Amino acid sequence: MYRAVINMAGPVKRAKVLNRSTVLRRNGRSIDLAVNDIHEVLIVEY
């Protein structure tokens, strides 16, 4: 399992991942991911 925290400069309107097993949490300008695979795609709309 891999963990990533991404801090954006502005507010996030929408965020999604392509792998259904990935856990995505949003908190204001921060996106927290728990990824079970080696690769993941994160799509962010801001």
N, C-alpha and C positions, 0 to 999 in steps of 0.2 A: 504494500500500500504506500502511496506517495501523497504528500500533503503540500498544498500551495496556498499562499495568501497573496492576493493581488490588490494593491491600493491604487485607485484611480484618482486622477486630478479633479474630476467633476463627478456629479451624481450619475448613478447607473440607472437607466430606464428599464433595461431588460438584459438578462444574462441566461444563457443556456449551454448545455454540453450535449454531445452526440451520443455518448455512452450512457445507457440507462443505469448502470451500476455505480456511476460516479455520484457522490453526494455534493451538492452545490448549496451554499448558504450565502445570502447577501445581507450586509449590514451597512447601510449608508453608502459610502464610497469604497467599501471593502468587499471582496469576493473571496470566499474560503472554499477550497476544493479538497475532497478526499477521493483520490483516483486509485482504482484497483488495477488498472492496466498500465502498460509502459507509456502509451501515447493517449492523448485526449485532445479534443478540439473544444475550445471555449469561444463562444460567440457573444460579444458584448455590444449592446446598443446604448449609446450615451448622448 
